[in-house]
Amino acid sequence: MEVFSFLFNFTFYYPLFMAYVWMLGAIYYYFYWERKCTTELPTLSQYPPVSILIPCHNEGDNARETINIG
């Protein structure tokens, strides 16, 4: 019975413990790494064209209808 009690406690408390570890790690990462990053978008004289790719198999007509091309 001692083994079953240990296994039950392990399976119950381990996910709770690891959830707290992950949350504390995320908070640490945010305050010590992400807040220091100052990423600013570069100012360009011209912006490049943008392509949007939509993966679909045999759905050309539906894609045109959804996107409403010309």
Secondary structure, 3 states (H helix, E strand, C coil): CHHHHHHHHHHHHHHHHHHHHHHHHHHHHHHHHHCCCCCCCCCCCCCCCCCCCCCCCCCHHHHHHHHCCC
